[in-house]
Amino acid sequence: MREDQAGVLNQLLSSLDAVPEEIIALTAYGVGAIIALWCWWRLMRRLPATFGAISWLVVFAILVTPTVSEGPNASVAPAIFGLLFGVLTKDSPLIWSNLSLILFVIGLGLLIGYCWSKYTTNKSMRSI
């Protein structure tokens, strides 16, 4: 029985060798980010709506904002890794570029959230 299972595992691993490394990394990163955001949403549901939405937006920006780092897999890494690498190496331009990207995504999300809140408030007032 174990030999059959080992054969299935070998076939699975050999089929994964045909898939490019970047696709596997992006898929794992995307699924991991979705799971983390879903878990955070489940935790923040118990808090007031405004605080929960803002904290979810901050976690989203930290996890999903792309980096401006160099290297073959730089486009896969989130900006928080570039920010931490910049802090560890004391590279000021890297710190500020990654921090500004994260803050830009947070600001854009807050602006869209504000507009959406006003839209839903006006929509509910018109229906009354």
Secondary structure, 3 states (H helix, E strand, C coil): CHHHHHHHHHHHHHHHCCCCHHHHHHHHHHHHHHHHHHHHHHHHCCCCHHHHHHHHHHHHHHHHCECCCCCCCCCCCEHHHHHHHHHHHCCHHHHHHHHHHHHHHHHHHHHHHHHHHHHHHHHHHHHC
